[in-house]
Amino acid sequence: MGAGWVAGVTRARSMAVGRLGPDAARELAASAGLTEALRALANTRYRKVRETEAEPAAACRAVSAALLWQLRVLAGWQPRAGVAALRRLAAGFEIANTRDHLRALAGEPCPVPYRLGALATAWPRLARTADARGVRAVLTASPWGDPGGESATAVLTGMRLSAAVGIVADLPQAARWAAGDTALMLARESYVLDRPPTGRAAGHAERILGRSAVRAVSYDDFRARLPSAARWALKDTGRPADLWRAEARWWAAVERDGLEMLHKADFGVTPVVGAVAVLSADAWRLRAALLAAAHEGRAGEAFDDLLE
């Protein structure tokens, strides 16, 4: 046990204590409108979110940016191994930046990129690319690896699966989450959007879920062939239309596991992983609450379903 871990874990636990939690999220979801919900964030760690315009997409992005800031602050207290773990767990922000960069290259308006700081893997080089071919080349030369194609779908699917493989390999504490998330992603890609992974992306998926599951010919067959480490994420999800409920249950499981990790007595990476899980789940729930508030209470029942 080093001094770096003591400081890092202490900081992680203190940051997790400040989360909003489900009760506060329910109150926000029941607000008369998004403006009222944003105003209620004044005395929380999400107080900067209320400075955004009262528009759902902008508010949700501000919540994500606030989460990223918390993770960057947490990384500043960690030893090298802790920073590496946080970089793995924060990979979704670099994927989001890459998605928006590809859209910008196609002429679409895009938001200002997330500021990743020490949590970046290849973003500074990706941001300088001028076309999709350059994006693929940078990824191929980085820890992300070759996504297997230059289309936005190929790049983003390849990055998500590469991130999951990295977590399974390097962070056993989060391997179950990565396997479940991969199962959810493949179920959506293959049986809702009809674009199953191919090439290198399929290889990544097979490393996590097994070849027989990835090559299944139907949704029921896919669920039956999943390994136990991933099957839990699709439990009681008998049809692809119910995957949104499965995603909510995935987040609930991540939060439960994270809270348990935080209460472990050791000083090491496990409580830090737990803090990331708890903070990320809290931000996900807040985004859902703000979207419900934007519907002026009409989405209250759907929000309650998310927290079952």
Buried (B, 14 or more C-beta within 10 A) or exposed (E): EEEBBEBBBEBBBEBBEEBBEBEBBBBBBBBEBBBBBBEBBEEBBBEBBBEBEBEBEBBBBBBBBBBBBBBBEBBBBBBEBBBBBBBBBBBBBBBBBBBBBBBBBEEEEBBEBBBBBEBBBBBEBBBEBEEBEBBBBBBBEBEBBBBBBBEBBBBBBBBBBBBBBBBBEBBEBBBBBBBBBBBBBBBBBBBEEEEBBEEBBBBBBBBBBBEBBBBBEEBEEBBEBBEEBBBBBBEEBEEBEEBEBBBBBBBBBBBEBBBEBBEEEEBBBBBBBBBBBBBBBBBBBBBBBBBBBBBBBEBBEBBEEBBE
